[in-house]
Amino acid sequence: MLRENRQGEVFRKNIVLFEDFVGSGSQMLDAVHLAASLGNDVNVLLCPIFICPEGAAAAEELSRAVENFTFSPVLALEERFFVSPAQKANENPDYDRVRQLLVKIHHKIEGEQQEYGPFGYRQTGGFVVPYTNCPDNTVPALHRKKDDSWEPLFLRTSRLPI
């Protein structure tokens, strides 16, 4: 329910921010900061459908620092769904071979624009393929196409030209 004052200004007590996919959290932070800056009497809820570990850590840190901000993802993706350029403790034992393969085949799929390397945007290294689209945080071998040399399993539909 919205309330208006005599000048017709609307008072908002709750704002819900929806996001389909959050990787590192870099794109969500501006919207969250803007909404949270409206005052402590306005409650802000961030509700991403999918969120990667780095983005979840950023959102959780922000929820501890900002009194009127709450974070409640639909699905917080586990670290095991990501391969990084460097080995991590307790990672899947096959990830060393996966890492080598991604680097080895990347020349077949690299592109002119949006070139993030064999591990995707900000080296996220995701193996995340929602049915609607494949995020740039997913390893390019799964979603990038290159004429006559690489056909991906899950072609990405980009907002920007690839």
C-alpha positions in Angstrom: 0.0 0.0 0.0 1.4 3.4 -1.0 0.7 6.6 1.0 0.8 10.1 -0.5 1.3 13.4 1.2 -0.6 16.6 0.3 1.8 17.4 -2.5 1.2 14.0 -4.1 4.6 12.5 -3.1 4.5 8.8 -2.6 6.0 7.3 0.5 7.6 3.9 0.1 8.2 1.7 3.2 9.5 -1.4 1.4 11.5 -1.8 -1.8 12.2 -5.2 -3.3 15.1 -5.5 -5.8 14.9 -8.5 -8.1 17.8 -9.7 -10.2 17.9 -12.8 -12.4 21.6 -13.6 -12.0 24.3 -12.0 -9.7 27.9 -13.0 -10.3 30.4 -10.8 -8.5 27.8 -8.4 -7.3 29.4 -5.4 -9.1 26.2 -4.6 -11.1 23.8 -4.9 -8.1 25.7 -2.7 -5.7 24.7 0.7 -7.3 21.0 -0.2 -7.2 21.3 -1.5 -3.6 23.2 1.6 -2.4 20.6 3.9 -4.1 17.6 2.1 -2.6 19.2 1.9 0.9 20.1 5.6 0.8 16.4 6.6 0.8 16.5 6.4 4.6 16.4 3.9 7.4 12.6 4.0 7.4 12.6 2.3 3.9 13.3 -1.4 4.0 15.2 -2.8 1.1 15.2 -6.5 0.2 17.5 -7.9 -2.5 16.1 -11.1 -4.1 18.4 -12.6 -6.8 17.2 -15.7 -8.4 20.8 -17.1 -8.8 23.8 -15.7 -7.0 27.4 -16.8 -7.2 29.6 -17.1 -4.0 31.4 -13.8 -4.6 28.1 -11.9 -5.1 26.6 -13.6 -2.0 29.6 -12.6 0.1 29.3 -9.0 -1.1 25.5 -8.9 -0.3 25.9 -10.5 3.1 28.6 -8.0 4.0 26.4 -5.2 2.9 23.4 -6.6 4.9 25.6 -6.5 8.0 26.7 -2.9 7.3 23.4 -1.4 6.2 20.6 -1.5 8.8 17.7 -1.3 6.4 19.0 -3.8 3.8 18.1 -7.5 3.7 19.4 -10.2 1.4 17.4 -13.3 0.5 18.4 -15.2 -2.6 16.3 -17.8 -4.3 19.3 -20.0 -5.0 22.8 -19.3 -3.7 25.1 -21.3 -5.9 27.8 -23.3 -4.1 31.5 -22.9 -4.7 31.7 -26.4 -6.2 29.9 -25.1 -9.4 32.9 -22.9 -10.2 36.4 -23.5 -11.4 39.0 -20.8 -10.9 42.3 -20.1 -12.8 44.2 -21.3 -9.7 43.6 -24.4 -7.6 41.6 -24.0 -4.5 41.5 -26.1 -1.3 38.9 -28.9 -1.4 38.0 -28.3 -5.0 36.8 -31.2 -7.3 39.9 -33.3 -8.1 39.0 -33.1 -11.8 39.2 -29.3 -11.9 42.9 -29.4 -12.6 42.2 -31.2 -15.9 39.2 -29.0 -16.6 41.3 -25.9 -16.0 44.0 -27.1 -18.5 41.3 -28.0 -21.1 39.6 -24.6 -20.8 42.9 -22.8 -21.4 43.9 -25.2 -24.2 40.7 -24.7 -26.2 40.0 -21.1 -25.5 41.7 -19.9 -28.7 39.0 -21.6 -30.6 36.2 -19.6 -29.0 37.7 -16.2 -27.9 36.1 -13.2 -29.5 36.6 -9.5 -30.2 34.3 -8.0 -27.7 33.4 -9.1 -24.2 36.6 -11.1 -24.0 37.0 -12.3 -20.5 39.4 -15.2 -20.9 38.8 -19.0 -20.5 37.1 -18.6 -17.1 34.4 -16.0 -18.0 33.6 -12.6 -16.6 35.9 -11.6 -13.7 37.4 -15.1 -13.9 34.3 -16.5 -12.2 34.6 -19.9 -13.9 30.9 -20.9 -13.6 29.3 -24.1 -14.8 25.9 -22.4 -14.5 23.4 -22.7 -17.3 19.9 -21.4 -16.5 17.3 -22.3 -19.1 16.7 -18.7 -20.0 20.2 -17.7 -20.9 23.8 -18.4 -20.1 25.6 -15.7 -18.0 29.0 -14.3 -18.9 30.2 -15.7 -15.6 29.9 -19.1 -17.1 33.0 -20.5 -18.8 32.9 -19.3 -22.5 33.5 -22.9 -23.7 29.8 -23.6 -22.8 28.2 -20.5 -24.3 30.4 -18.7 -26.8 30.2 -19.3 -30.6 33.0 -18.7 -33.1 32.3 -19.1 -36.8 33.5 -22.4 -38.2 35.5 -23.4 -35.2 33.3 -23.7 -32.1 29.6 -24.5 -31.6 28.6 -24.1 -27.9 26.3 -26.4 -26.0 24.3 -23.4 -24.6 24.5 -20.4 -26.8 24.4 -17.1 -24.9 22.0 -14.3 -26.0 24.0 -11.2 -25.2 22.8 -7.7 -24.5 26.0 -6.5 -26.1 27.3 -7.7 -29.5 29.7 -10.6 -29.2 
